[in-house]
Amino acid sequence: MASLRNAVISKLKTAFPDHKIYGEKVEQGLRKPCFFITVLPGDVIELNKLMQQREITIDIQYLSEEETNAKNVEMADLLNDLFRSIAFDELTVNIVERRFEIVDDILHFFLDLDFIVMLSAAEQQDLMQEIIHNREVL
């Protein structure tokens, strides 16, 4: 889901233009404050031929310059307000579940998405115009 990841990055760049945003790995030269974005695909449930229910979790990791819990909690509040919804692939998904944890002075802010995707438009079928019925009785 590259488009979803790009939508998250775009929101972060707009809200925090002075923060560096990295992929999942940094070879060298990490600059703080910064974000790492990881998209964790979840279940895909086939509802019918035309619809799927998808579950995706996004882990936004934040490394503050100060490496304090206070800065991490402050950022969690800002991210909570920023990510009430997200738009990607011509969808706007309301994010009902947002949560965070702090591990080794790194904020992990999780966005849990659960949405339904229409796979293709239903083809309109021609209605039956004529019925030929056999009137013989055996």
C-alpha positions in Angstrom: 0.0 0.0 0.0 2.5 2.6 -1.2 -0.3 5.2 -1.7 -1.3 4.9 2.0 2.3 5.2 3.1 2.7 8.3 0.8 -0.4 9.8 2.3 0.9 9.4 5.8 4.3 10.9 4.8 2.5 13.8 3.1 0.5 14.6 6.2 3.6 14.5 8.4 5.7 16.7 6.0 2.9 19.3 6.0 2.5 19.3 9.8 6.2 18.9 10.7 8.3 20.4 7.8 11.5 20.5 10.0 11.4 16.8 10.8 13.2 14.2 8.7 11.1 11.3 7.5 12.9 8.0 6.9 11.9 4.6 5.4 12.2 1.5 7.5 16.0 1.5 7.5 18.7 4.2 7.8 22.1 3.4 6.5 23.9 6.1 8.4 23.5 9.8 9.5 20.3 9.7 11.4 19.1 13.2 12.1 16.6 13.9 15.0 13.8 14.8 15.3 12.6 12.3 12.8 9.9 9.8 11.9 10.0 6.2 10.5 6.9 4.9 8.8 6.0 1.2 8.7 2.8 -0.2 7.0 1.8 -3.5 8.5 -0.7 -5.3 6.3 -3.3 -7.3 8.2 -6.3 -9.4 7.3 -8.1 -9.3 4.0 -11.7 -10.7 4.2 -13.6 -11.4 1.0 -17.1 -10.2 1.7 -18.4 -11.1 -1.8 -17.2 -11.0 -5.4 -17.1 -7.2 -5.4 -16.0 -6.2 -1.8 -13.1 -6.8 0.5 -12.7 -5.8 4.1 -9.1 -4.8 4.8 -7.2 -4.3 8.0 -4.0 -2.3 8.1 -1.8 -1.0 10.9 0.6 1.9 10.4 3.4 2.3 12.9 4.7 5.9 13.0 7.9 5.9 15.0 9.1 9.2 16.4 12.6 10.0 17.7 12.8 13.3 19.5 16.0 15.3 19.9 15.6 15.4 23.7 14.6 11.7 24.0 12.2 12.4 26.9 8.9 10.9 27.6 7.4 14.4 27.9 8.3 15.1 24.2 7.0 11.7 23.1 3.7 12.2 24.9 3.4 15.7 23.4 4.0 14.3 19.9 1.5 11.5 20.5 -1.2 14.2 21.2 -0.3 16.1 18.0 -0.4 12.9 15.9 -3.7 11.9 17.5 -5.2 15.2 16.3 -3.5 15.0 12.9 -4.6 11.4 12.0 -8.4 11.4 12.6 -8.7 10.5 8.9 -6.5 9.8 5.9 -7.2 10.0 2.2 -5.5 7.7 -0.4 -6.6 5.8 -3.6 -9.7 8.1 -3.9 -10.8 6.9 -0.4 -11.1 8.8 2.8 -10.9 6.5 5.8 -11.8 7.7 9.3 -9.3 6.3 11.8 -11.2 5.3 14.8 -8.5 3.5 16.7 -5.2 5.4 17.4 -2.9 4.2 20.2 0.7 4.7 21.2 3.5 3.2 23.3 7.0 4.3 24.2 9.8 1.8 24.0 13.4 2.7 24.6 12.6 6.4 24.3 11.0 5.9 20.9 7.3 6.8 20.4 5.4 4.2 18.4 2.1 5.7 17.3 -0.2 3.2 15.7 -3.1 3.9 13.3 -5.4 0.9 12.9 -7.5 1.1 9.7 -10.4 -1.2 9.0 -12.3 -0.4 5.8 -14.2 -1.9 2.9 -13.0 -1.7 -0.7 -15.2 -2.1 -3.8 -13.1 -4.2 -6.2 -15.0 -3.4 -9.4 -18.3 -1.9 -10.5 -21.2 -4.3 -10.8 -21.9 -5.0 -14.4 -25.4 -4.1 -15.5 -27.0 -7.2 -17.0 -29.6 -7.2 -19.7 -32.9 -8.3 -18.4 -34.6 -11.3 -20.0 -36.8 -10.0 -22.9 -38.7 -13.1 -23.9 -39.5 -16.6 -22.5 -40.4 -19.5 -24.7 -42.4 -21.9 -22.6 -43.1 -25.5 -23.8 -46.9 -26.0 -23.3 -46.9 -29.8 -23.8 -47.9 -31.9 -20.9 -46.5 -35.4 -20.8 
